[in-house]
């Protein structure tokens, strides 16, 4: 049977598509790398790569082995990491993900808490949409992620822990001419450029019904910092959970757009991990930091009167 070292060598060949470059990446001679591949092919009883003048390409068996090898190596890394952390949390590493909105406030603050208490933990953060994060979690590239979970609830492959819901609000720059026309009606939004991240289907449908636009987003961007800069410097409007713009609104850097006939919308942040899998000590510590940060912020954040009424 193949060993993990041979699988690492094979993945290097698959990634680089060239024996010489792969050999350099894994610090082997090219003949030694070729022997490792031959041993793997012999143990599996199939051919994994085709050689040609431009390098190599994977066979059908090679593509199948590549998929499973990635998961095996990720599991092995997670096992070694968990064992190391069990005796000493300072030696651990954590691969986590975040959706654009949690990444704008909650996740940095949670990571900051953890890093202050355990400065030697290595943390890798992947910011993406919830669909991509789900796949990376199931492929074992991530241990957990924080994102909007309304379309993930009920997924048997996932363990989902909801966090506090925050009202979704439309926002614009303080000098935007539309502010003089408030309160608006949904149809007033049809003539405005609208920017946002990938929206949950229920939110996209609601905005489409409200504005009369089949595709409500004029600009799609999953980097919320870019979205805020875009809104602050143009007449583009956007949508976000209250927690990620409360500070800018309070400081007068952004303004809320009130729409009289808009139904209430809420962000649905949640902690997501694989069902039936225990979290490493580092992940458990981060989850606790995120819970505490979420609770403290929810109690301390300033709620405008109209948002308080909406929450009730």
C-alpha positions as CSV (number, residue, x, y, z in Angstrom):
1,X,0.0,0.0,0.0
2,X,1.2,3.6,-0.7
3,X,2.6,5.7,2.0
4,X,2.0,9.4,2.7
5,X,5.4,10.4,1.4
6,X,4.6,8.9,-2.0
7,X,1.3,10.7,-2.1
8,X,3.0,14.0,-1.3
9,X,5.4,13.4,-4.2
10,X,2.5,12.5,-6.5
11,X,0.6,15.7,-5.6
12,X,3.7,17.8,-6.3
13,X,3.9,16.2,-9.8
14,X,0.2,16.8,-10.3
15,X,0.4,20.5,-9.1
16,X,3.6,21.4,-11.1
17,X,2.8,19.3,-14.2
18,X,6.5,18.8,-14.6
19,X,9.0,16.4,-13.0
20,X,11.9,18.7,-12.7
21,X,9.9,21.5,-11.0
22,X,8.1,18.9,-8.8
23,X,11.4,17.4,-7.7
24,X,12.8,20.8,-6.8
25,X,9.6,21.6,-4.8
26,X,9.9,18.4,-2.7
27,X,13.7,18.5,-2.4
28,X,14.4,15.3,-4.4
29,X,16.4,14.4,-7.4
30,X,14.3,13.8,-10.5
31,X,15.2,10.0,-10.7
32,X,14.2,9.6,-7.0
33,X,10.9,11.3,-7.7
34,X,10.3,9.1,-10.7
35,X,11.0,6.0,-8.5
36,X,8.6,7.2,-5.9
37,X,5.8,7.6,-8.5
38,X,6.6,4.2,-9.9
39,X,6.3,2.6,-6.5
40,X,2.9,4.4,-5.9
41,X,1.6,3.2,-9.3
42,X,2.8,-0.4,-8.6
43,X,1.1,-0.4,-5.2
44,X,-2.2,0.9,-6.6
45,X,-2.0,-1.2,-9.8
46,X,-2.7,1.6,-12.2
47,X,-1.0,4.3,-14.2
48,X,-1.4,7.8,-12.7
49,X,0.3,10.1,-15.2
50,X,1.0,10.3,-18.9
51,X,4.3,11.9,-20.0
52,X,4.6,14.1,-23.0
53,X,6.9,16.7,-24.5
54,X,5.4,19.6,-22.5
55,X,5.4,17.8,-19.1
56,X,2.8,15.4,-17.7
57,X,-1.0,15.1,-17.5
58,X,-3.1,13.0,-15.1
59,X,-4.9,9.9,-16.2
60,X,-8.5,9.2,-15.0
61,X,-6.9,7.1,-12.2
62,X,-4.5,9.9,-11.5
63,X,-7.3,12.4,-11.0
64,X,-9.2,10.1,-8.7
65,X,-6.0,9.5,-6.6
66,X,-5.3,13.2,-6.5
67,X,-8.7,13.9,-5.0
68,X,-8.3,11.3,-2.3
69,X,-4.6,12.1,-1.6
70,X,-5.4,15.7,-0.8
71,X,-8.0,14.5,1.8
72,X,-5.7,11.9,3.3
73,X,-2.8,14.4,3.7
74,X,-5.2,17.0,5.1
75,X,-6.5,14.5,7.6
76,X,-2.9,13.5,8.6
77,X,-2.0,17.1,9.1
78,X,-5.1,17.7,11.2
79,X,-4.3,14.6,13.3
80,X,-0.7,15.7,14.0
81,X,-1.9,19.2,14.7
82,X,-4.5,18.0,17.2
83,X,-2.1,15.7,19.0
84,X,0.5,18.5,19.3
85,X,-2.2,20.9,20.6
86,X,-3.5,18.5,23.1
87,X,-0.3,18.8,25.1
88,X,0.6,22.4,24.2
89,X,-1.8,24.8,22.5
90,X,1.1,27.1,21.6
91,X,2.3,24.6,19.0
92,X,-0.9,24.4,17.1
93,X,-2.2,25.8,13.8
94,X,-5.7,26.6,12.7
95,X,-7.1,26.9,9.2
96,X,-10.4,28.7,9.2
97,X,-12.7,30.6,6.8
98,X,-15.0,33.6,7.0
99,X,-17.6,35.1,4.9
100,X,-17.1,38.8,3.8
101,X,-19.3,40.3,6.6
102,X,-18.0,38.2,9.6
103,X,-14.5,38.9,8.2
104,X,-15.1,42.6,8.5
105,X,-15.6,42.7,12.3
106,X,-16.4,39.5,14.3
107,X,-13.6,37.2,13.0
108,X,-10.7,39.7,13.3
109,X,-11.7,40.5,16.9
110,X,-12.1,36.8,17.8
111,X,-8.7,36.0,16.2
112,X,-7.2,39.0,18.0
113,X,-8.4,37.6,21.4
114,X,-7.0,34.2,20.6
115,X,-3.6,35.5,19.3
116,X,-3.2,37.7,22.4
117,X,-3.6,34.7,24.7
118,X,-1.7,32.3,22.5
119,X,0.7,34.3,20.3
120,X,2.5,31.3,18.8
121,X,-0.6,29.7,17.3
122,X,-0.4,29.8,13.5
123,X,-3.7,30.9,11.9
124,X,-4.6,30.9,8.2
125,X,-7.8,32.7,7.3
126,X,-9.6,32.1,4.0
127,X,-12.2,34.8,3.1
128,X,-14.8,33.7,0.6
129,X,-18.5,33.1,0.0
130,X,-20.3,30.4,2.0
131,X,-20.5,27.9,-1.0
132,X,-16.7,27.9,-1.4
133,X,-16.1,27.7,2.3
134,X,-18.4,24.7,2.6
135,X,-16.6,22.9,-0.1
136,X,-13.2,23.7,1.4
137,X,-14.4,22.5,4.8
138,X,-15.6,19.2,3.4
139,X,-12.3,18.8,1.5
140,X,-10.6,19.2,4.9
141,X,-8.7,22.4,3.9
142,X,-10.5,24.2,6.7
143,X,-11.5,23.2,10.2
144,X,-14.3,25.6,10.6
145,X,-15.7,28.8,9.2
146,X,-18.0,31.7,10.1
147,X,-20.6,32.8,7.5
148,X,-24.2,33.4,6.8
149,X,-25.7,30.0,7.5
150,X,-29.4,30.3,6.4
151,X,-28.7,28.1,3.4
152,X,-26.6,25.6,5.3
153,X,-29.0,24.7,8.1
154,X,-30.2,21.1,7.7
155,X,-27.1,20.0,5.8
156,X,-26.3,16.6,7.3
157,X,-22.6,17.0,6.6
158,X,-22.3,20.1,8.7
159,X,-22.6,21.2,12.4
160,X,-24.0,24.7,12.5
161,X,-24.1,26.9,15.6
162,X,-26.1,30.2,15.0
163,X,-24.7,33.4,16.4
164,X,-26.6,36.7,17.1
165,X,-28.7,38.0,14.2
166,X,-28.1,41.6,13.1
167,X,-30.5,43.6,11.0
168,X,-29.5,44.2,7.4
169,X,-29.5,47.8,6.3
170,X,-28.9,49.8,3.1
171,X,-26.1,52.3,3.3
172,X,-24.6,55.1,1.2
173,X,-22.2,58.0,1.5
174,X,-23.3,60.8,3.8
175,X,-23.7,63.4,1.0
176,X,-25.7,61.1,-1.3
177,X,-28.7,63.0,-2.9
178,X,-31.0,60.2,-2.2
179,X,-30.9,60.9,1.6
180,X,-33.0,64.1,1.0
181,X,-35.8,62.0,-0.3
182,X,-36.2,59.7,2.7
183,X,-38.1,57.6,3.6
184,X,-37.9,55.9,0.2
185,X,-40.0,53.3,-1.4
186,X,-38.6,50.2,-2.9
187,X,-39.2,51.3,-6.5
188,X,-36.9,54.3,-5.8
189,X,-34.0,51.8,-5.7
190,X,-34.4,50.7,-9.3
191,X,-32.5,53.7,-10.7
192,X,-29.5,53.3,-8.3
193,X,-26.3,51.3,-8.7
194,X,-26.3,48.6,-6.1
195,X,-23.2,46.8,-4.9
196,X,-23.0,43.7,-2.7
197,X,-21.5,40.4,-1.9
198,X,-23.0,37.1,-3.0
199,X,-26.4,37.3,-1.4
200,X,-28.4,34.4,0.1
201,X,-31.3,33.5,-2.2
202,X,-33.9,34.8,0.2
203,X,-32.2,38.2,0.4
204,X,-31.7,38.5,-3.3
205,X,-35.3,37.6,-3.9
206,X,-36.5,40.2,-1.4
207,X,-34.4,43.0,-2.9
208,X,-35.5,42.0,-6.4
209,X,-39.2,42.1,-5.4
210,X,-38.7,45.4,-3.6
211,X,-36.8,47.2,-6.4
212,X,-38.4,45.6,-9.4
213,X,-35.0,44.6,-10.7
214,X,-34.6,40.9,-11.7
215,X,-30.9,41.0,-10.9
216,X,-30.6,43.6,-8.0
217,X,-26.8,43.7,-7.9
218,X,-25.0,46.1,-10.4
219,X,-21.6,45.3,-8.8
220,X,-20.7,42.0,-7.1
221,X,-17.7,42.0,-4.8
222,X,-16.9,39.6,-1.9
223,X,-14.4,42.0,-0.3
224,X,-16.4,44.1,2.1
225,X,-13.6,46.6,2.6
226,X,-13.7,47.3,-1.1
227,X,-17.4,47.7,-1.0
228,X,-17.3,50.3,1.8
229,X,-14.6,52.3,-0.1
230,X,-16.7,52.1,-3.2
231,X,-19.8,53.4,-1.4
232,X,-17.9,56.1,0.4
233,X,-16.6,57.6,-2.8
234,X,-19.5,57.3,-5.2
235,X,-23.3,57.2,-5.5
236,X,-23.4,53.4,-5.3
237,X,-25.4,52.0,-2.4
238,X,-24.9,48.7,-0.7
239,X,-26.4,46.3,1.9
240,X,-24.8,45.0,5.1
241,X,-25.5,43.7,8.5
242,X,-25.7,46.6,11.1
243,X,-22.7,45.3,13.1
244,X,-20.2,45.9,10.3
245,X,-21.2,49.5,9.6
246,X,-22.4,50.7,13.0
247,X,-19.1,52.4,13.8
248,X,-18.9,54.2,10.5
249,X,-22.5,55.4,10.7
250,X,-21.9,56.6,14.2
251,X,-18.8,58.5,13.1
252,X,-20.6,60.1,10.1
253,X,-18.5,58.2,7.5
254,X,-21.5,56.3,6.2
255,X,-25.3,56.9,6.2
256,X,-28.3,54.5,6.4
257,X,-30.9,54.5,3.7
258,X,-34.4,53.9,5.1
259,X,-36.9,52.3,2.8
260,X,-40.5,52.5,4.1
261,X,-41.8,49.3,2.5
262,X,-38.7,47.1,2.9
263,X,-39.4,43.9,4.9
264,X,-37.0,43.3,7.8
265,X,-33.9,41.4,6.8
266,X,-31.3,39.8,9.2
267,X,-27.9,38.5,8.8
268,X,-27.6,34.9,10.0
269,X,-24.0,34.4,11.1
270,X,-23.1,31.0,12.4
271,X,-20.1,28.8,13.2
272,X,-19.8,25.8,10.8
273,X,-17.7,22.7,11.2
274,X,-18.0,19.1,9.9
275,X,-20.7,17.0,11.5
276,X,-19.4,14.3,13.8
277,X,-15.8,15.7,14.0
278,X,-14.2,17.1,17.1
279,X,-12.6,20.5,16.9
280,X,-8.9,20.9,17.8
281,X,-8.0,22.8,21.0
282,X,-7.1,25.8,18.9
283,X,-10.4,25.8,17.1
284,X,-12.3,25.3,20.4
285,X,-10.4,28.3,21.9
286,X,-11.3,30.4,18.8
287,X,-15.0,29.4,19.0
288,X,-15.1,30.5,22.6
289,X,-13.4,33.8,21.7
290,X,-16.0,34.4,18.9
291,X,-18.9,33.6,21.2
292,X,-17.6,36.1,23.8
293,X,-16.9,38.8,21.2
294,X,-20.3,38.3,19.6
295,X,-22.1,38.6,23.0
296,X,-20.2,41.6,24.1
297,X,-20.7,43.5,20.9
298,X,-24.4,42.7,20.8
299,X,-24.8,44.2,24.3
300,X,-22.6,47.2,23.6
301,X,-23.5,48.3,20.1
302,X,-25.6,51.4,19.6
303,X,-29.0,50.6,18.1
304,X,-30.9,53.5,16.3
305,X,-34.5,53.9,17.5
306,X,-35.9,52.6,14.2
307,X,-33.7,49.5,14.4
308,X,-34.7,48.8,17.9
309,X,-38.3,48.9,16.8
310,X,-37.5,46.6,13.9
311,X,-35.8,44.1,16.3
312,X,-38.9,44.0,18.5
